[in-house]
Amino acid sequence: MDPIRYGMIGGGQGAFIGGVHRTAAAIAGNWRLVAGAFSATPEKARASGREIGVSEDRNYASWQDMLEAEAAHAEGERIEAVSIVTPNHMHAPPAIAAMEAGFDVIIDKPLADSMANARAIAEAAARTGRRIAITHTYTGYPLVKQARSLISNGKFGPVRRVMVKYTQDWLSRAEDLVDNKQAAWRVDPKQSGAAGAFGDIGTHAANLVEFITGERIAEIAAELTMLSGRAIDDDGAALFRLSGGGRGTLTASQVLVGDINDLSIDVYCEQAGLHWRQEEPNTMRIGYRDKPTEIWHAGANRTYLDADILAIQRTPGGHPEGYLEAFANIYRAFGESLRGETSGGGETGFATLEDTLAGMRFLDAALESSRKNAAWVKL
C-alpha cells in the first residue's frame, strides 16, 4: 500500500515521545513523514524540523500554519493524517482543527487533559467523519494480544481478579523536576490536567486491564497522593470492579525507588492465571492448579500463537521485539484502517475513541474517589 503521508505536531528538540512515534511509523512501513510543526516555539519548531530532515517548505513554525498550508496542497501531495505528540493540554485544539481541515488523527494518550476536551474531540470526529486512533502502546505487544484471545474464547472461564501495576522512580526526588522538560509538564496541572501519574501511566494500566479482559472498569475506589511540594498525584492505588463481576487492584506511581518502568498484570480466571510483565515482554506465564505451568514465548515462528498475532511479529523467537515494535504495530494497524485494509483477529489493533473515553472516565472517577476519601465511584 502507498504510505500514509503524515505531519507531526510537537515532538521536537528535547521531547521523548515524538522520536518514538517517528521510529514506530518508520518500522510500521506504511507511514511517511512529510511535514511538521515540532514545537510551540517557532524557532525551535523549525530547528527541530531541520534536524529531523523534513523539507524546508513543509517545516512549519506552528501547527496552525501546517494545517492551513497542507490543506491547500493538491490531494495527492498534502498530508493525509496528523500525529499529535504534545503535552495533554495541547491535544484537543490541533486534533479538532486537523479533523475539520480534512485530516485523520493519531494521538498520544490520554485523549485530552479533561473530559470536556475529550468529548470535544469525539464530537469533532463524529461531525467530520474523520478517523482517530490513540496510542496505548502496550496493547501492541503480541503476548498481550494472545492473552486477550485466550480469555475471550472462554477457555479459562470468567475473570475473578486482576492485579495490575505500573511503577517508576524517575520523579522520586525533588531535584528530578529541575531543568527536566519531560517532568515539568507532567507535574503541572495546567499542562497535564488534573491527574498526574494516574493520567500519565495509570491510564495505560487501566487500558491494559480492559483490553485483556474484554470488560470495562465499572467502579473504582482510589487514593491518590503526592510528595510534598507537588501539585498533582505522583502515586496512587485503587480497588476496582469489572463489568463482568471480577475484582481488581491497580497501582500507578512515579516515585517508587528501584522500579524503572515496571508495568505488569496478573489475570486470574476460574481455571488459570495469566501473568505478563512489560520489562520481559516476550514471555507470558500461565499457571494451573492441576497441571504444569506453561511458559509462552513471542516470535514469528511460535506456531502455537494465533495466526493474526504471528503476522505482526518481525523476528523468530529468541530475537526480542519490544516497545518500539509494539508501537509500530499500532501505527501499522491504523494505517491499514485508513487504507481500508485489515489484519483481522477480531480487534482494531489500536485504541479507539470508545476505549480512550473509558480511560478519561477512569481518571475522573479516580480523582473524585480520592477527594471523597477513597469512596466507591461509578464510571
Buried (B, 14 or more C-beta within 10 A) or exposed (E): EEBBBBBBBBBBBEBEBBBBBBBBBBBBEBBBBBBBBBBBBEEBBBBBBEEBEBEEEBBBBBBBEBBEBBBEBEEEEBBBBBBBBBBBBBBBBBBBBBBBBBBBBBBBBBBBBBBEBBBBBBEBBEEBEBBBBBBBBBBBBBBBBBBBBBBEEEEBEBBBBBBBBBBBBBBBEEEBBEEBEBBBBBBBBEBBBBBBBBBBBBBBBBBBBBBBBBBBBBBBBBBBBBBEEBEBBBBBBBBBBBBEEBBBBBBBBBBBEEBEEBBBBBBBBEEBBBBBBBEEBBBBBBBEEEEEEEEBBBBBEBEEBBEBBBBBBEBEBEEEBBBBBBBBBBBBBBBBBBBEEEBEBEBBBBBBBEBBBBBBBBBBBBBBBBEEEBEBBEB
